[in-house]
Amino acid sequence: MVKIRSVRTISRKGFSREEKGWFLAGFVEGEGSFNVSLRRKNDYKLGWQVVLSFNVSQKDKEILELLKKELNCGIIKVRKFDNLHSLDITNPNEIIHKVIPYFQKFSLFSSGKRKNFEIFCQITNLMKKGSHRTTNGLKKILKLREELNKGKARKRKYEYDDVFPIRKSSETIC
């Protein structure tokens, strides 16, 4: 006869702030992403807008709501075709004052996610200084962005060469 032990249910209400922080950092470790995207903007001096974003996706929105409450920012969206929920934060001030300090306190463990977070922080710091408004600054940001979220599945609408096309020697103007 197999003896079955009862399983104690752990309520998140009993989590300390510290325990909740480490739990959510672990969740983001697996399901979260720090991104930098580009949008064409004709009314911008350089013609491009740099957009910082932090997002976490999940079929069940319960943990996303907990993370949103903990960070005190972001919006939860749902994709109609597959019912996937995502917590999205793109407001630069919320990223600077809420997201980054949170993950500095509750650091990520894997070297890949930690590296992505560090690159994301470097890009954010450049943007805080207004570097995204200068040609040299935008080039630095785009070079850093090339190192962000490396992998086969990464797809970007715009790459460095879309923003700064390489001129062939026959195209140079004298």
Secondary structure, DSSP 4 states (H G I P E B T S, - for coil): ----PPPPPPPGGG--HHHHHHHHHHHHHHHEEEEEEEEE-TTSTTSEEEEEEEEEEESS-HHHHHHHHHHT--EEEE-TTT--EEEEE--HHHIIIIIHHHHHHS---SHHHHHHHHHHHHHHHHHHTTGGGSHHHHHHHHHHHHTTT-STT---SS-HHHHSPPPPGGG---
